Amino acid sequence: MPAYVVLGNFTDQGIRNIKNLRQLRDAAEGWTASKGGRVIANYTTFGQYDFVYVAELPSDELALEAALTFGSQGEVRTQVLKAFEEDKVIEIVERVL
């Protein structure tokens, strides 16, 4: 199943509502499970990003749906990266060489 790394920041609205962080985290994890995915990691961070969320989802379309679903609520802005397993990368590199 494809893996996705979500780098996120809270919007001004998200910071004002930070007391709801547990509900937001639970909603993201519940949404992922309801779509047949699996949460790999869910970290709060400091620095350039406020959180890093890593999950497996069945498709790119569901990753886009997640970004739109949570982004449209106005609490977070995200960058979603598709992650590739090392074995798959080596297989692709060997085809190139």
CNS distance restraints for C-alpha pairs under 8 A (distance, minus, plus):
assign (resid   1 and name CA) (resid  56 and name CA) 5.98 0.50 0.50
assign (resid   1 and name CA) (resid  57 and name CA) 6.20 0.50 0.50
assign (resid   1 and name CA) (resid  58 and name CA) 5.53 0.50 0.50
assign (resid   1 and name CA) (resid  59 and name CA) 7.65 0.50 0.50
assign (resid   2 and name CA) (resid  56 and name CA) 5.50 0.50 0.50
assign (resid   2 and name CA) (resid  57 and name CA) 5.89 0.50 0.50
assign (resid   2 and name CA) (resid  58 and name CA) 6.38 0.50 0.50
assign (resid   2 and name CA) (resid  59 and name CA) 6.67 0.50 0.50
assign (resid   2 and name CA) (resid  60 and name CA) 7.82 0.50 0.50
assign (resid   2 and name CA) (resid  82 and name CA) 7.36 0.50 0.50
assign (resid   2 and name CA) (resid  83 and name CA) 7.13 0.50 0.50
assign (resid   2 and name CA) (resid  84 and name CA) 7.40 0.50 0.50
assign (resid   3 and name CA) (resid  54 and name CA) 7.13 0.50 0.50
assign (resid   3 and name CA) (resid  55 and name CA) 5.61 0.50 0.50
assign (resid   3 and name CA) (resid  56 and name CA) 4.18 0.50 0.50
assign (resid   3 and name CA) (resid  57 and name CA) 6.39 0.50 0.50
assign (resid   3 and name CA) (resid  82 and name CA) 6.09 0.50 0.50
assign (resid   3 and name CA) (resid  83 and name CA) 5.26 0.50 0.50
assign (resid   3 and name CA) (resid  84 and name CA) 7.03 0.50 0.50
assign (resid   4 and name CA) (resid  54 and name CA) 5.70 0.50 0.50
assign (resid   4 and name CA) (resid  55 and name CA) 5.50 0.50 0.50
assign (resid   4 and name CA) (resid  56 and name CA) 6.16 0.50 0.50
assign (resid   4 and name CA) (resid  57 and name CA) 7.55 0.50 0.50
assign (resid   4 and name CA) (resid  63 and name CA) 7.45 0.50 0.50
assign (resid   4 and name CA) (resid  80 and name CA) 6.51 0.50 0.50
assign (resid   4 and name CA) (resid  81 and name CA) 5.49 0.50 0.50
assign (resid   4 and name CA) (resid  82 and name CA) 4.55 0.50 0.50
assign (resid   4 and name CA) (resid  83 and name CA) 5.45 0.50 0.50
assign (resid   5 and name CA) (resid  52 and name CA) 6.97 0.50 0.50
assign (resid   5 and name CA) (resid  53 and name CA) 5.91 0.50 0.50
assign (resid   5 and name CA) (resid  54 and name CA) 4.56 0.50 0.50
assign (resid   5 and name CA) (resid  55 and name CA) 6.76 0.50 0.50
assign (resid   5 and name CA) (resid  80 and name CA) 5.76 0.50 0.50
assign (resid   5 and name CA) (resid  81 and name CA) 5.01 0.50 0.50
assign (resid   5 and name CA) (resid  82 and name CA) 6.37 0.50 0.50
assign (resid   5 and name CA) (resid  83 and name CA) 6.69 0.50 0.50
assign (resid   6 and name CA) (resid  52 and name CA) 5.61 0.50 0.50
assign (resid   6 and name CA) (resid  53 and name CA) 4.95 0.50 0.50
assign (resid   6 and name CA) (resid  54 and name CA) 6.11 0.50 0.50
assign (resid   6 and name CA) (resid  78 and name CA) 6.33 0.50 0.50
assign (resid   6 and name CA) (resid  79 and name CA) 5.70 0.50 0.50
assign (resid   6 and name CA) (resid  80 and name CA) 4.52 0.50 0.50
assign (resid   6 and name CA) (resid  81 and name CA) 6.29 0.50 0.50
assign (resid   7 and name CA) (resid  49 and name CA) 6.28 0.50 0.50
assign (resid   7 and name CA) (resid  50 and name CA) 7.82 0.50 0.50
assign (resid   7 and name CA) (resid  51 and name CA) 6.16 0.50 0.50
assign (resid   7 and name CA) (resid  52 and name CA) 4.89 0.50 0.50
assign (resid   7 and name CA) (resid  53 and name CA) 6.71 0.50 0.50
assign (resid   7 and name CA) (resid  78 and name CA) 5.56 0.50 0.50
assign (resid   7 and name CA) (resid  79 and name CA) 5.16 0.50 0.50
assign (resid   7 and name CA) (resid  80 and name CA) 6.40 0.50 0.50
assign (resid   8 and name CA) (resid  49 and name CA) 5.60 0.50 0.50
assign (resid   8 and name CA) (resid  50 and name CA) 5.82 0.50 0.50
assign (resid   8 and name CA) (resid  51 and name CA) 5.22 0.50 0.50
assign (resid   8 and name CA) (resid  52 and name CA) 6.28 0.50 0.50
assign (resid   8 and name CA) (resid  53 and name CA) 7.97 0.50 0.50
assign (resid   8 and name CA) (resid  76 and name CA) 6.56 0.50 0.50
assign (resid   8 and name CA) (resid  77 and name CA) 5.65 0.50 0.50
assign (resid   8 and name CA) (resid  78 and name CA) 4.29 0.50 0.50
assign (resid   8 and name CA) (resid  79 and name CA) 6.36 0.50 0.50
assign (resid   9 and name CA) (resid  49 and name CA) 5.40 0.50 0.50
assign (resid   9 and name CA) (resid  50 and name CA) 4.81 0.50 0.50
assign (resid   9 and name CA) (resid  51 and name CA) 6.53 0.50 0.50
assign (resid   9 and name CA) (resid  76 and name CA) 5.57 0.50 0.50
assign (resid   9 and name CA) (resid  77 and name CA) 5.38 0.50 0.50
assign (resid   9 and name CA) (resid  78 and name CA) 6.44 0.50 0.50
assign (resid  10 and name CA) (resid  14 and name CA) 4.93 0.50 0.50
assign (resid  10 and name CA) (resid  15 and name CA) 5.91 0.50 0.50
assign (resid  10 and name CA) (resid  50 and name CA) 6.59 0.50 0.50
assign (resid  10 and name CA) (resid  75 and name CA) 5.83 0.50 0.50
assign (resid  10 and name CA) (resid  76 and name CA) 4.44 0.50 0.50
assign (resid  10 and name CA) (resid  77 and name CA) 6.39 0.50 0.50
assign (resid  11 and name CA) (resid  15 and name CA) 6.24 0.50 0.50
assign (resid  11 and name CA) (resid  74 and name CA) 6.93 0.50 0.50
assign (resid  11 and name CA) (resid  75 and name CA) 5.42 0.50 0.50
assign (resid  11 and name CA) (resid  76 and name CA) 5.25 0.50 0.50
assign (resid  11 and name CA) (resid  77 and name CA) 6.62 0.50 0.50
assign (resid  12 and name CA) (resid  16 and name CA) 6.28 0.50 0.50
assign (resid  12 and name CA) (resid  75 and name CA) 7.61 0.50 0.50
assign (resid  13 and name CA) (resid  17 and name CA) 6.24 0.50 0.50
assign (resid  13 and name CA) (resid  74 and name CA) 6.66 0.50 0.50
assign (resid  13 and name CA) (resid  75 and name CA) 5.62 0.50 0.50
assign (resid  14 and name CA) (resid  18 and name CA) 5.86 0.50 0.50
assign (resid  14 and name CA) (resid  74 and name CA) 7.07 0.50 0.50
assign (resid  14 and name CA) (resid  75 and name CA) 3.98 0.50 0.50
assign (resid  14 and name CA) (resid  76 and name CA) 6.23 0.50 0.50
assign (resid  15 and name CA) (resid  75 and name CA) 7.72 0.50 0.50
assign (resid  17 and name CA) (resid  21 and name CA) 7.63 0.50 0.50
assign (resid  17 and name CA) (resid  75 and name CA) 7.96 0.50 0.50
assign (resid  20 and name CA) (resid  24 and name CA) 6.36 0.50 0.50
assign (resid  21 and name CA) (resid  25 and name CA) 6.13 0.50 0.50
assign (resid  22 and name CA) (resid  26 and name CA) 6.04 0.50 0.50
assign (resid  23 and name CA) (resid  27 and name CA) 5.95 0.50 0.50
assign (resid  24 and name CA) (resid  28 and name CA) 6.23 0.50 0.50
assign (resid  25 and name CA) (resid  29 and name CA) 6.20 0.50 0.50
assign (resid  26 and name CA) (resid  30 and name CA) 5.85 0.50 0.50
assign (resid  27 and name CA) (resid  31 and name CA) 5.89 0.50 0.50
assign (resid  28 and name CA) (resid  32 and name CA) 6.19 0.50 0.50
assign (resid  28 and name CA) (resid  70 and name CA) 8.00 0.50 0.50
assign (resid  29 and name CA) (resid  33 and name CA) 6.32 0.50 0.50
assign (resid  29 and name CA) (resid  39 and name CA) 6.52 0.50 0.50
assign (resid  30 and name CA) (resid  34 and name CA) 6.06 0.50 0.50
assign (resid  31 and name CA) (resid  35 and name CA) 6.40 0.50 0.50
assign (resid  32 and name CA) (resid  36 and name CA) 6.68 0.50 0.50
assign (resid  32 and name CA) (resid  37 and name CA) 5.03 0.50 0.50
assign (resid  32 and name CA) (resid  38 and name CA) 6.30 0.50 0.50
assign (resid  32 and name CA) (resid  39 and name CA) 6.93 0.50 0.50
assign (resid  32 and name CA) (resid  55 and name CA) 7.59 0.50 0.50
assign (resid  32 and name CA) (resid  57 and name CA) 7.18 0.50 0.50
assign (resid  33 and name CA) (resid  37 and name CA) 4.97 0.50 0.50
assign (resid  33 and name CA) (resid  38 and name CA) 5.91 0.50 0.50
assign (resid  33 and name CA) (resid  39 and name CA) 7.65 0.50 0.50
assign (resid  35 and name CA) (resid  57 and name CA) 7.34 0.50 0.50
assign (resid  35 and name CA) (resid  58 and name CA) 7.78 0.50 0.50
assign (resid  35 and name CA) (resid  62 and name CA) 7.74 0.50 0.50
assign (resid  36 and name CA) (resid  57 and name CA) 6.75 0.50 0.50
assign (resid  36 and name CA) (resid  58 and name CA) 6.80 0.50 0.50
assign (resid  37 and name CA) (resid  55 and name CA) 6.96 0.50 0.50
assign (resid  37 and name CA) (resid  56 and name CA) 5.25 0.50 0.50
assign (resid  37 and name CA) (resid  57 and name CA) 4.37 0.50 0.50
assign (resid  37 and name CA) (resid  58 and name CA) 6.39 0.50 0.50
assign (resid  38 and name CA) (resid  55 and name CA) 5.57 0.50 0.50
assign (resid  38 and name CA) (resid  56 and name CA) 5.11 0.50 0.50
assign (resid  38 and name CA) (resid  57 and name CA) 6.75 0.50 0.50
assign (resid  39 and name CA) (resid  53 and name CA) 7.85 0.50 0.50
assign (resid  39 and name CA) (resid  54 and name CA) 6.22 0.50 0.50
assign (resid  39 and name CA) (resid  55 and name CA) 4.32 0.50 0.50
assign (resid  39 and name CA) (resid  56 and name CA) 6.42 0.50 0.50
assign (resid  40 and name CA) (resid  53 and name CA) 7.82 0.50 0.50
assign (resid  40 and name CA) (resid  54 and name CA) 5.28 0.50 0.50
assign (resid  40 and name CA) (resid  55 and name CA) 5.05 0.50 0.50
assign (resid  40 and name CA) (resid  56 and name CA) 7.15 0.50 0.50
assign (resid  41 and name CA) (resid  52 and name CA) 7.69 0.50 0.50
assign (resid  41 and name CA) (resid  53 and name CA) 5.75 0.50 0.50
assign (resid  41 and name CA) (resid  54 and name CA) 4.99 0.50 0.50
assign (resid  41 and name CA) (resid  55 and name CA) 6.87 0.50 0.50
assign (resid  42 and name CA) (resid  51 and name CA) 7.45 0.50 0.50
assign (resid  42 and name CA) (resid  52 and name CA) 5.99 0.50 0.50
assign (resid  42 and name CA) (resid  53 and name CA) 4.48 0.50 0.50
assign (resid  42 and name CA) (resid  54 and name CA) 6.34 0.50 0.50
assign (resid  43 and name CA) (resid  51 and name CA) 5.53 0.50 0.50
assign (resid  43 and name CA) (resid  52 and name CA) 5.22 0.50 0.50
assign (resid  43 and name CA) (resid  53 and name CA) 6.30 0.50 0.50
assign (resid  44 and name CA) (resid  50 and name CA) 5.89 0.50 0.50
assign (resid  44 and name CA) (resid  51 and name CA) 4.30 0.50 0.50
assign (resid  44 and name CA) (resid  52 and name CA) 6.49 0.50 0.50
assign (resid  45 and name CA) (resid  49 and name CA) 6.43 0.50 0.50
assign (resid  45 and name CA) (resid  50 and name CA) 4.97 0.50 0.50
assign (resid  45 and name CA) (resid  51 and name CA) 4.98 0.50 0.50
assign (resid  45 and name CA) (resid  52 and name CA) 7.00 0.50 0.50
assign (resid  46 and name CA) (resid  50 and name CA) 5.50 0.50 0.50
assign (resid  46 and name CA) (resid  51 and name CA) 7.61 0.50 0.50
assign (resid  57 and name CA) (resid  62 and name CA) 6.69 0.50 0.50
assign (resid  57 and name CA) (resid  63 and name CA) 6.73 0.50 0.50
assign (resid  58 and name CA) (resid  62 and name CA) 7.01 0.50 0.50
assign (resid  59 and name CA) (resid  63 and name CA) 6.64 0.50 0.50
assign (resid  60 and name CA) (resid  64 and name CA) 6.29 0.50 0.50
assign (resid  61 and name CA) (resid  65 and name CA) 6.15 0.50 0.50
assign (resid  62 and name CA) (resid  66 and name CA) 6.10 0.50 0.50
assign (resid  63 and name CA) (resid  67 and name CA) 6.34 0.50 0.50
assign (resid  63 and name CA) (resid  80 and name CA) 7.87 0.50 0.50
assign (resid  64 and name CA) (resid  68 and name CA) 6.19 0.50 0.50
assign (resid  65 and name CA) (resid  69 and name CA) 5.88 0.50 0.50
assign (resid  66 and name CA) (resid  70 and name CA) 6.08 0.50 0.50
assign (resid  67 and name CA) (resid  71 and name CA) 5.68 0.50 0.50
assign (resid  67 and name CA) (resid  78 and name CA) 6.95 0.50 0.50
assign (resid  67 and name CA) (resid  80 and name CA) 7.60 0.50 0.50
assign (resid  68 and name CA) (resid  72 and name CA) 5.74 0.50 0.50
assign (resid  69 and name CA) (resid  73 and name CA) 6.95 0.50 0.50
assign (resid  70 and name CA) (resid  74 and name CA) 7.48 0.50 0.50
assign (resid  70 and name CA) (resid  75 and name CA) 7.54 0.50 0.50
assign (resid  70 and name CA) (resid  76 and name CA) 6.98 0.50 0.50
assign (resid  71 and name CA) (resid  75 and name CA) 6.89 0.50 0.50
assign (resid  71 and name CA) (resid  76 and name CA) 5.70 0.50 0.50
assign (resid  71 and name CA) (resid  77 and name CA) 5.83 0.50 0.50
assign (resid  71 and name CA) (resid  78 and name CA) 7.28 0.50 0.50
assign (resid  84 and name CA) (resid  88 and name CA) 6.64 0.50 0.50
assign (resid  84 and name CA) (resid  89 and name CA) 6.56 0.50 0.50
assign (resid  85 and name CA) (resid  89 and name CA) 6.45 0.50 0.50
assign (resid  86 and name CA) (resid  90 and name CA) 6.21 0.50 0.50
assign (resid  87 and name CA) (resid  91 and name CA) 6.22 0.50 0.50
assign (resid  88 and name CA) (resid  92 and name CA) 6.31 0.50 0.50
assign (resid  89 and name CA) (resid  93 and name CA) 6.08 0.50 0.50
assign (resid  90 and name CA) (resid  94 and name CA) 6.08 0.50 0.50
assign (resid  91 and name CA) (resid  95 and name CA) 6.58 0.50 0.50
assign (resid  92 and name CA) (resid  96 and name CA) 6.52 0.50 0.50
assign (resid  93 and name CA) (resid  97 and name CA) 6.37 0.50 0.50
